[in-house]
Amino acid sequence: MEHVKALLIKAVMTLAVLWIVLGAGYGMDFWPMILVTTVVLGVISYFAGDLGILPAAGNMVATISDLVLTFLVVWLLGLLMTDVSGGTVAVAALISAVVIGVGEYLFHMYMLKSGPIAHERANTKV
């Protein structure tokens, strides 16, 4: 149940940022661009970054990896799913990555202190 809660928090945060930056800021469509990007980014970053990199390397490394991943996913999907120019998509991806990176740093603190990682660590201590 902790993973579901964490995924929902992450999804709401990512969706809100992408909707504001990509939708309101750059006029990109909710479907498919914003919704598909939210799902793809959420799945990859949760399993690779939040459950893989975060416990092994810490918050800063996981946040930087999330920032890079966010930029790449938003940029590549933006190129594939919109008719916005490549340079404009790159700027939108950079802004999204920075804002989501800040959110991810805070989300990682939750994961480590009271989220799934904290619960797993508490359950493995004997």
C-alpha positions, 0 to 999 in steps of 0.5 A: 500500500505504501508504494501505491501512495508514493506512486499517487503522490509522484503522479499528482506532482508530475501531472501538475507540473507538466500541465502547468509548464507544457499545457499552460506555458507551451500550449501542448495538449493534455492528451496525449502529450501531458498524460502519456509523459506523466505515466512514462516518466512516473514508471521509469523514475519510480522504479529506477530512481526512487527504488533503485538509485535513491536507496543506493546512492542518496538523494542528490544522485537520485535527484540529478538522475531524475532531472536528466531523465525528466529532460530526456523523456519530455524532450523526446516525447515532445518531439514525437507527439507535438508539432512544436519546434525542437528548440521550444520543446527543449526549453519546455523540457528543461523548465519541466526538469528543473521544477520536477527536480525540486519536487523529486528532492522533496519526494525523496525525503518523504520516501526515505523518512516515511515512505516505502523505503523507510518502511522497508528499512524498518522491517529489515532491522532485527 
